[in-house]
Amino acid sequence: MQDRRVFERFNIEIPVKFHSLNSDVKGTGKMINVSAGGGGMVVTTKYLLPSTPLEIQLLIPDNKDPLTATGKVIWLKAIEPTLFLAGVEFDKVDFMGIARALRLHK
C-alpha cells in the first residue's frame, strides 16, 4: 500500500492535553508521532469520534510554553477497552513549534 502522507512522520513521545472544540470532552495522552500535517496520539479513556475538532497542547519538555495546535480526529482505533489511538490532522501548522518537538526526535 502506498503511503499518501505529504510530510515525513517522526516517532516521538510528548505528553498532551486536549479538549474538543464542540463539546466538553477533554483529556490527556501522548503524541507518539508527529509531522507538519498531524500526528498519532494515544488517548486514555476518551473515545473521540472522527471529525471531532480538537485543541491540543503538546507539553514539550524544553522549559517553554506548550505548543498549541488545532485539528480534527481523522480516525480512532481501540488498543484496549479503555485505551485509544487517534490520528489527528492539524488545521494550521506552526513550523517553529514542530521544530521544537522534533529536537527530541532520536
Sequence and secondary structure as in RCSB ss.txt:
>XXXX:A:sequence
MQDRRVFERFNIEIPVKFHSLNSDVKGTGKMINVSAGGGGMVVTTKYLLPSTPLEIQLLIPDNKDPLTATGKVIW
LKAIEPTLFLAGVEFDKVDFMGIARALRLHK
>XXXX:A:secstr
     SS  EEEEEEEEEEESSSS EEEEEEEEE SSEEEEEEES    TT EEEEEE  TTTS  EEEEEEEEE
EEEEETTEEEEEEEESS  HHHHHHHHTT  
